[in-house]
Amino acid sequence: MARDADGKSTLRAIKLAEPLRLDGALDEAVYKTAPGFGGMLQIAPRYGQPSSEKTEIWVMFDGDYIYVAARCWDAAEPGKWIANEMRRDTNQMRNNDHFGVGFDTFYDRRSGFMFYANPIGGFSDYSIVDEGQPNSDWNPVWSSRTGRFEGGWTVEMAIPFKSLRYTSGPGQVWGIQFRRSIRHKNEWTYWTPVPQNMQGPMALNRVSSYGTVVGLDLPPAGRNIEIKSYALGKMTTDRLQQPATSNDRDGDVGGDFKYGVTANLTADLTVNTDFAQVEIDEQQVNLTRFNLFLPEKREFFLEGRGLFDFARGGAGAGGGGGPGGFGGSSDQPYLFYSRRIGLNRGRVVPIDVGGRLTGKLGRYGIGVMNIQAGDESVSATPGTNFTVVRAKRDILRRSTIGAMFTNRNQSSLTAGGSNQAYGVDAAFGFYQNVSLGGYYARTETTGLGGDAESFQGKFDWVPDRYGVRAEVLKVGKDFNPEVGFLRRTDFTRSFASARFSPRPRSMRRVRKFTFEGLFEYYENGAGAVESRQQTGRFNVELDNSDVLNIEANANYDLLVVPFSPAAGAIVPSGGYHYNDVSLSYNMGQQRRLSGNVGLQLGEYYDGTITGLTFSQGRFSILKQLSVEPRVTLNRIELPSGAFTTKQFGVRSDYAFSPRMFASALLQYSSADRTFSSNVRFRWEYRPGSEFFVVWTDEQDTHPLEPSRGRIALKNRAFVVKMTRLFRF
């Protein structure tokens, strides 16, 4: 290993004559003949200083695998290590002590594949495109094993070349980065320097900061053919359907086909697609007059999603895009929102067949998707074809320009009509902390002929101590991306914020203070001020990773039409000035008990609001067993009436092993008076092949009123599903 004056490091991988025995013991001859390297640097708490604990690393390969091994020294007793998660790809995994690696396999300093594991064998993986939002639902086939020694713990990873995309041949060069989290110290370390303004775990996404690994003699990529078939049996009851069904038994088969067209271009075909194993959505409280955004959870649409991001992520100075990040505000439209396919009005719409082509051709990123969905009677959804075409080109060092087109042959707005959307976008990253971006888009919908354009320009300067952001966003009255998502329409939004974040050296328990002021201004298409918000925010990040936040808001909202936040409560049309203050305390997720406690007090339109929340809660009962509660209570008093919204939820997970776990999600919302339950058992009985048992139940609790006296079943399903992966 060698390190230059700027801290960038280069290593030469070790070529093995025979496969490594994966057991976590680190007792093969290679560990004695080739000393491991280290040199990990802190990003927190003492930026730029050597890690407080020694780490020895090895990178090796043979004709089938690339191997990464590490010996992680730790002076603390094992009982003090934070290692309480075994399930794959959970957020809690990165809040454990762990060691990870990131590969930039095309050495383009933009995109990569990441893998990490904790001391008890839990492991996670994700991919990233153009330094945008991480895709933790990318689930390649790979293995890891961990062990312990007197003074620390060890890990060995074996990642098949078939699970990666790369350029084959002798003497190849990749980008590479290593991360170690010593979470019981709240310490994050990296092999090469990363910007201090990036949060500890997010710095692995800064692919442009990676070091280099040389000497890789890589095997031909081969055909890279994968077939993942499934078979399932299910019993369903649906009281909303006409006629209603009860304990209806059925079975089905289908699957996905994947083919590596080139080293970095993949074709996918899905037939009779089924998502019965997907966990149900978490219920949300909505006290606004706008739509809620729900995340995608279906595997087919999650894989490769970074290529289909439009005007979000990529070149973000802070890393990662999405609502609220550099990628755009929560009101920025989505040109492509995959939940428009196969879901409508809370109902599952069958997907008959679909195809997708994703990857890169030189400096061009390509994404093409065509899906044929069937009809569904309860939601009155006709059979619909969806098409999405996306192209991006890498320019400069960390910048892109691109275009997108979407088509829906059956408009959801006009019977018998169609809908198209198209636009161009750009994201520019300069130096370490400066980002510029924007887009221009239009839609065409049968029956709409008004203002159907949208555009945005944004600026972000985010060094660690200071920060400035600015944005202008416009959405026309008839802008209607029906393969996308639109929270609100007919407005022009102006936004600016300024931040000061000192790190006090004289206060050992405080890592960082943040003072921030934000101003947001909305003007509707008629030129009237529709919304305005001034926000002052004070944030204290403690050295143990707890965070205290105080926020005050001065709001103005113009209601052109009356607004009903709950049944029986009406806010009349008119202009409203109202103020509120929020206080929250976030307990670090490395704790055995963690979560965010929040309190909101103040005005709500022409009334008052008192809100209490407990979110992101987690109690680690055992290393294998955790409970995650959440509660939201809002008491709102208006001249038209008072009401209380209640939402309760709890998720419980038990991991039998890193590849086998059971989970249960129970939740209730007073908004629709629905109690739902979802119980799932998942076993990855061989890499890439899975067995599921799923129970889903939804009850209408409105009949609990004395006049009804019972819970009414809305729908119920019991599913047993098996998948099998074949690789060629």
N, C-alpha and C positions, 0 to 999 in steps of 0.2 A: 504494500500500500504506500502511496505517496500523496502528500498534501501540498498544494501550491500556496503562494503568499496570500491569496484571497480566501483560503480555507477550502477550496474545491479539492475533492479527493479522487484518486484513481486507484483501482485495485485490479489485480489479475486473477481470474477465476482458476480454480484447480480442476484439471481434467482427470476423472477417475477411470481406472481400468476396469472396475467392476461396480455394480450398484451398491449404494450405501445401505446398510442395515438400519432401518428406521425404528429406533427404540428409545431415543432420548438419552442414551447413556454416554455418548461421546467417547467411546472407548476403542474405535477403529484406529488403525495405524495412521491414517491421514491426520488425525488430530495431534499425533506426536511428531510426525515428520514435517508438518506445515503449521507453524505457530499461528494462532488466531490474531487478528488485528483489532484495534479499538479506536480510541480517539473521539468518543461521543461528547457532544457539546450541549450544554443546557440552553433551552429557550426560556425555561422558567424553573425555579424562581430567579436564578442569577444568570441573566442572559450572557452568552458567550463564554462562560466559565466551564471548565471540564466537569463531566458528570461526577457526582459524589460517590458513585459506585462503579466498579470496573465491569466492562463488558468485552468479551472476546468473541469475534465473529469469523465464520468461514463461509465462503461461497464456492460451490463445487458443481460439476455437471458430468453427465455421461450421455449416452446416445438417446435416452428417453426422458430424463428428468434434469431440472436444475434444482440444486439443494442449497438451503441456507440453514446454518446451525449457529447457535450462540450459547455461551456460558455466561449467565447473568449473576454476578456476585452481589450479595446483599448482606450487610452486617446485621440487619434486624432479624429477630427470631421469625421462623415461618408463620407463627400465629399472628404476627403483625402485618404480614403481607395482605394486600387487598386482592383476593382471588375468590369471588363468590358468584361467578357466572360460567355456565357450561354451554348454553344454547348458542347456536351459530348466528352471527350477524346482528346481535342485539346491541343497542346503544350502551348498555351496561358493560359490555365486553371491553370497550375502549376506556372505561373508567376503572378497570382492574389494572394491577401490575401486568405488563405485557411487553413482548418484543415483536417488532414487525419489520417488513421490508416492502419497498415499492419498486417496481420495474417499469422503466420507460423503454419498451422493447423495440421501438422504431427510432429511438434517439432523436425525437423531434422536439423535446423539451415542452410538451404540451399535454400528453395523455399517458395514462399508465394503469397498472394493475397492482393492487395492494393486498398483502396477506399479514396476519398477526395472530399470536396465540398467547394464552396466559399460563401461569404455573400449574393449574389443575387440568390442563388439556383442552379447555375451551378455545375455539378458533373462529376467525372472521375473515372476510374478504370483500373487496369492492373494486370497482373500476371508476375511472374518471376521464372525461373528455374535455380537452381545452381548458384544464384547470377550473372546470365548472362544478356543478353539484355532484357529490359522490353518489354512485349507484351501488348501494349495499345489497341490492337484490340480484346482482350478478353472482351466480353460484357455480364456479368451475369445480372440476374434479381435482382434488389435491389432498394431501395427508400431512399431519404433523403429530409428533410425539414429544412429551415433556418428561423431565426427570429432575431429581434433586441430588445435590452433593453437599458436603460439609462447607457451608458458606454461601449457598445460593441455589439457583435452579438452572436447568438446561432445556433447550428446545432444538428439535430437528424438523425441518420442513422439506417435503419432496413434492415438487410442482411439475406435473407432466408438461412437456412441450406442446402436447396436443391441446392443453387447456389454454394456451396462449396464442397470440398472433405475433409473428415476427418475420424477419427476413433471414432465410436460411443461408448456410455456407460457412466456410472457415473464417476465423479472425473477426467475428462480428463484435460490435460495440453497442452496449446498452447504457441507458441512464439507470442509476440505482441510488436508493436512499434507505437508511435504517432509522427506526424509531424505537426508543425504549421509554416506557412510562414506569417510574417508581412511584406509584400512586399513593402509597402510604406516607410519602414525603411531599406529595403534590409536585413532583419533579418530572419534567419532560425533556428528553435529550434526543439529539439528532446527529447523524454522522457528518453532514455538511451544513454550513450556516443557513438559516432560514430567517425571514423578517420577524422582528420582535413583535410586531403588531398582530401577527397571526396567533390564534388560540392554540394551545398546546397540541391537541390531536389533529387540528386542521392543517398544520404545517406540512404533513405528509402529502397533501394535495398540491403543494407548490412544486410541480414537476420541473419547472425551470431552474430550481435550486439543487437538483439532484447531482450527485457525483457520477463517476463513470466506472463501468466494469468492462475490461478488455479480455481478449484471448478466448472468446466463446466460439467454439467450433460446433455450429448448430446443425442438427439433422434436417433433411428436407421436410417441408411442412406436410407433405403427403396429401391424401384426398381429404382428410379431416371431415369424415362423414359421421354424423350422429343421428340416430333414430331413437326417439323417446316415445314409447307407446304407453297407453293406459287402458285399464279396464276398471269399471266401477259398477257397483250395485247400490241402489238407493230406495228409500221409502219416504214418501212425502205426503204432507197434508197441507192444503192451500184453501183457506176459507174465503180469500178475496177473489179467487177465480170463479168464473161462471161457466158451467156449473162447478160448485166447490168439489174438491177431491179430499179423500180421507184414506190415509195409509196406502197410497197408490205405489205399487212396486214397479221398478223399472231398472234397466241396466243399459250400459253404453260402452263403446270403445272409440278410440281415436288416438291422435298423437301428433308429434312434431318431428319434422325432418330438417336437419341442418347440414349445409354443405359449404366447405371452404372454397370459394371460387378462386381466390388468390390468397396470398399470405395475409392480407388484411381486408378482405371483402367476403362477407358471409351471406349466404342465401338461406332463408328460413321458410318453411311451409307448415302451416297448422291446419289440421282437418278435424272437424267436429270438436272444436276446442271446449274444454271443460275447466272450470275454476272452483269446483266444489270444495276444495281443501283450503281456500282462501279465508282468512279470518274476517268477520263482519266489521263494518265501520264503527269507529268509536263515535258515540253521540256527542253533539256539540250544542252549546247554548247560543242562540242568535238573537241579540237584542237590537240589531241594526235593521235597516230596510233593504239590505243587499243580500246577494246569494252567498252561501258558504262554499269554501273550496275544500273538497275531500281528497285525500291522497290516493294514488293508484297503488294497488296491492297485488295485481295479477302478474305472474311471472313473465308471460309472453310480451306484455307491453312494457315491462320494466327493463328488460335486457336491451342494451343499446340506446336507452332513452336520451342520453346526452346529445346524440347527433340530432335529435328532433327538437331540442330546445331552440326557441326563436327569441332572440333579444334577451336571453337570460343566461347568466353564467358566462364563463369564458373571459379571460383577461381581467377578471375581477381582482382589484388590488388586495382585497381582504380574503379572496378565495371563496368560491362558491357563489351561486346565484340564487334565484328563487324569490318568492314573495318576501319583501322586507330586506333582502340583501342587495348587493350591487346589481344583481340580475333584474331588479325592478321592484316597484311598490306592489302592495297587495291589490291595487286597482289596475295594474297593467294587464291587458288582455293576454290570453293564451291563444295563439293561432292553432295549436294542436293540444288537445286535452284528451288523453286516451280513454277516460271514463265515458266519453260520449259514445263509445263503441261497446256494445254488449250490455249496457245498463241504461235504463230510462225510468224515471219516476219511481225509483226504489225497486224496480223489477229487473230480473236477469233476462236479457234478450239472447237467444241462442246465436252462436257464431258458427256458420257452416264451414267456411274455408277462408284462409288468409295467407298472404305471402309477404315477405319482407326481404329487402336487400340493404345491408348496412356495412360500413367500413370506410376505407380510404383508398384512393387512387392517387399516389404521389402526394401532392399538397392539397388535394380535394377530399373533403368528407362527403359521403353519399348516404342518403337514407331514403328509401322508397318503400311504401307500404300500401297494400290493397286488401281490404277486409270485406267479406260479404256476410252480413248479419241477417238472420231470419226475422220473422214477425213474432209479436207477443200481444195477446188479446187484452189482458187487463190494463196495460199502459197504452193500448191502441197504437202500437209501434209497427209500421209496415216493414217489410223486408227492405234493407238499405245497404247500399254499397258506399264504402268510405275509401278515399284515396289521399295519401299524403306523400309529397315529394319534397325533399330537403337537400340542399347543396351548400357546402361551406368551403372557403379557400383560406389556407394559412397564408398570412402575409406578415412581413416584418418578423420580430422575434416572438412576440406573445399576442398577436392580433389576428382577427379573422373578419372576413366579409361573407355574407351568405344570402340565400333566397329560399322561400318556402311557398308551396302551393298546396291547398287542400280542396277536396271536392266531396260533397254529399249529394247523392242523386235524389234523395227524398228529404225535402226541407221539413224541419220540425215546426216551422212557422206558417208555411203556405202549403196546403194540401196539393199534391201533384207537382209542386215546384222543386227547385234545386238550389244549392248554395255552394259558392266558391269563395275562397279567401286566398290572397297572395300578398307577398311583401318581401322587402329586402332589409337586412340588418347588418350591423357592424359592431365590433368590440375591439378596442385598442388598449393595450397595456404598455405603459411606459415606465422605465426605471423599476423600482420595487413597489411604489405606492400610488401611482397615478393611473387612472382608468378613464376612458371616454367610451361612450356607446350610444346607440340609437337605432331606430327603425322607422320604416314607412310601410303601411299596409292598407289594403282596401278589401272590401267584400262585395259580392254580388248575390242578391237573394231575390227570387221571383216574388214580385209584388212590392218590393221596396225600391225607391228611387231617390231617396234623400241623401244626406251627408253620410257616406259610408266609408270614410277614411279614418285612420288612426296613425299617430306618429309620436315619437319620443326622442328626447335628447337628454343625456345624463353625464355628470362629471363626478368623480370620486377621488379624493386625495386623503389617504389614510395611513400616515406614519403613526408610530406608536403613541407619541405624546400629544399630537394634534390631529384634527381631522375636519374636512369640509366636504359637504355633499350638496349637489344641486341637480334639479330635474324639472323638465317640462314634459307633460304628457297630455295628449289630446285624443278623445274617443268621440266619434261622430254619433249622431242620434240613430242612424240606420246602419252603423257598423255592427255586423252580425256574424261572427265566426262560429258556425254551427258544428264544426269539428273541434272547436276550441272552448274557451271559458271566458265569460264576461261577467264581472261582478257588478259594475254600474256602467251607464252609458250617458252620452250627451253631456260631456264636460271637458274642461281644460284644467289640468292640475299643475300648480307651481309649487315646488318644494325646495327648501334649503335647510341645512343644519350645520352647526359648528360644535366641535368637541375639544375639550382639554382633558388629558388623562395623565396626570403626574404619577410617578412612582416614588413615594416618600422613603428616603433611606433611613430616616430616624425612627420610623415606626415599624418594628419587626413583624407585627401581626397583620399589617396592611400591605397588600401587594400593589394595589392600584386604586386611585380615586378617578372618577369620571364625572365631569360636568358637561352637560350637553343641552343645547337649545335647538328646537325644531320649529319650523313654520310651514304650514300646509294651507293651500288656498285653492278652492274649486270655483270655477265660473261655468254656468251652464250655457247651452247653445244660444239662449236669448240674451246673453250678456249680463245676467244677474249673478250675484254672489250666492252660490248654493251651499258651500261649506267653508269653514275656516277653523283652524286649530293652531293654537300656540302651546308648545309643550316645554316645560323645564324638567330636567332629569338629573338626579344625583345618584351615583352608584359607587359602592365600596366593595372591592374584591379583597377578601381576606386571604392570608397566606395558606389557610387550610382549605381554600377553594369555595368557602361560603360567600354568598353575594347578598348585600343589602341594597335595595333599590327604592328610591322615593321619586314620585312623578306627579306633577301638577299640570292640568290641562284647562285651557280656556277655549270653549267651543262655541261655534255658531253653525246652525243648520236651518236651511230653508226647506220647508215641506210644501211642495206644490199641491200635493194631494194628501189627505189624512193618512196616518200610519198607525197600524195596529200591532204593537209588540207582543200582545197576548190576547187570547179570547176575552172579549168583554172590556178591553182597555183600548181607548182611542186617543191618539195625539192629533188634534185638529191641524189643518194646514195653516201655515204662517211661518214667521221667522223666530228662532229661539236662540237666546244666549244662555249658556249653562256651563258651570265649572265643576271640576271634580279633582280629587287627589287619590293616589294609590300608593300603598306601601306593601312591599313584598320582601321575603327573606327566603333565599334559595340555599338549602343545605347541600353541600357537595355530594355528588353521586358516588364517591368512593366510600361514603359512610354506610354503616349497616342499615341505618334509617335515613333516607334522604327524601327530598321533595321541596316544592315551592309553596309557601303559605302566603296568600295575598289578601289584602283588604282594600276595598274601594268605597269612598264616601263622597257624597256631593249631590249635584243637581243632575236631573235627567229630563231634558226638554222642559216642560212646565211642571215637573214634579221632582222627586228625590230618589236616589238609589243608594242602597247599602249592599255591597257584595262581599262575599267571603269565598275563597277558593283554596283548595289543596290539590295541586297538580304535579305531575311527574313524580308521584310518590312511589317509593320502593322500600320494602322491609325485607332484608335477607335473613330468613329464618335459619336456613342451612345453606351450605355451598350449592346444593342442588335445588333448593326450594325458596321461592320468593313470592311476595304478595305486593301488588301495585295498586293501591287505592287512589281514587280521585273524587273530589266533591266540589260542586259549584252551587252556591246559594245566592240568589239575588232577590232582595225585597225592594219593589218599586211602588211608589205611591204617586198617583196622578189624580188630577181633578175628576177624571172620568171613572176612577176606581183604582184600587190597590190590588197587587198580585205578587206572588212569590214563585220564582222559577227554581226548580230543584233538579239536580242531575247527580246521580251517584253511579260509580263504576268501580269494579275491582277485577284485576287480572291476577291469576295465580299460575305459576309455572313450576314444573318439577322436571329436572333433567336427569334421566337415567344414565346418560352418557352424552358426549358432545353431539352424537348423531341420533339420539332418541330422546324425545321429551313429550310431556303432556301439558296442555294449557287450558285454562278456562277463563272466559270473559263474561261477566255478568254486569248489566247496566240498566238504569232506569232514567227516563226523562219525563218531566212533567209537561213539556211542550206538546208532545203527542200522546202522553200517558201510556207509554209503551215500555214493557219490561222485556229484555232480550237476553238470551244466553247462547254462548258458543263454546263448545268443548271440543278440543282437537288433540289427537294423538298422532305424532309424526315419527317415523322410523326410517332413516336412511340406511337400509339393510345392506347396501353396497354403494360405493361412490356414484352419485348421480341417479340412483334408483331408490324409490321411496314407497312407503306404505302408510296410508292415512285412514283414520277413523274419525268422523266428524259428526257432531250433533249440533243442530241449530234450532232455536225455538224463539218465537216472537209472540208476546201476549199483549192484548189491549186491556189495560187496567181500568179503563173508564167504567166498565161494568161493576167495579167494586163499590159504586154508589149503592146505598141501601135499597134503592128501588130495583137494582139489578142483582146484586148479591153473588156475583161469580166473576172469575177471570175469563175473558173470551180469547180463544186461540185464533191468531191470525194466520200463521204458517209454521210448519215444523218439517225438519228434514233429518234423516239419518243416512250417512253415506260411508261406504267402504270403498277405498280407491287404491289401486296399485299401479305404479309406473315402473318401467324397465328401460334403462339406457343401454344402447348398443353403440360402440365406437369402432370405427374402421380406419 
